[in-house]
């Protein structure tokens, strides 16, 4: 895979993760109940960790 294609793939993955996080944040504001809130918070944290990893990877390719 070329460098440009690799960067494009990372950019696409980053965009998907950002949308996922936004959707989870919207769901979190509409959810009540500690178990549901905790589950959503855990998913947000997991998605944010993955996003941070991909952003670092993309930065290293620049």
VMD Tcl script that draws the C-alpha trace (Angstrom):
set ca {
  {0.00 0.00 0.00}
  {1.32 3.42 -0.88}
  {1.95 6.02 1.76}
  {-0.90 8.14 0.43}
  {-3.34 5.22 0.50}
  {-2.20 4.35 4.00}
  {-2.81 7.92 5.17}
  {-6.22 7.92 3.51}
  {-7.14 4.68 5.26}
  {-6.06 6.16 8.61}
  {-8.07 9.33 7.90}
  {-11.15 7.22 7.14}
  {-10.74 5.20 10.34}
  {-10.25 8.41 12.34}
  {-13.44 9.89 10.84}
  {-15.42 6.77 11.74}
  {-14.12 6.82 15.32}
  {-14.98 10.50 15.70}
  {-18.54 9.80 14.49}
  {-18.80 6.83 16.86}
  {-17.68 8.97 19.80}
  {-20.17 11.71 18.89}
  {-22.97 9.14 18.63}
  {-22.00 7.62 21.97}
  {-21.94 11.07 23.58}
  {-25.45 11.74 22.26}
  {-26.60 8.38 23.59}
  {-24.99 9.09 26.95}
  {-26.91 12.33 27.38}
  {-30.18 10.52 26.66}
  {-29.48 7.53 28.91}
  {-30.27 7.14 32.54}
  {-29.27 4.36 34.87}
  {-25.84 3.82 36.27}
  {-25.18 0.49 34.50}
  {-26.08 1.90 31.08}
  {-24.13 5.09 31.71}
  {-21.08 3.12 32.79}
  {-21.26 0.87 29.73}
  {-21.45 3.87 27.41}
  {-18.62 5.62 29.25}
  {-16.46 2.52 28.85}
  {-17.21 2.39 25.12}
  {-16.38 6.09 24.77}
  {-13.07 5.54 26.56}
  {-12.22 2.57 24.34}
  {-13.06 4.52 21.19}
  {-11.06 7.52 22.40}
  {-8.03 5.32 23.14}
  {-8.19 3.87 19.64}
  {-8.62 7.35 18.15}
  {-5.58 8.62 20.04}
  {-3.54 5.66 18.79}
  {-4.55 6.29 15.17}
  {-3.85 10.02 15.46}
  {-0.33 9.26 16.72}
  {0.15 6.78 13.90}
  {-0.99 9.32 11.30}
  {1.26 12.00 12.81}
  {4.24 9.65 12.56}
  {3.58 9.23 8.82}
  {3.62 12.97 8.13}
}
mol new
graphics top color blue
foreach p $ca { graphics top sphere $p radius 0.5 }
foreach p [lrange $ca 0 end-1] q [lrange $ca 1 end] { graphics top cylinder $p $q radius 0.2 }
display resetview
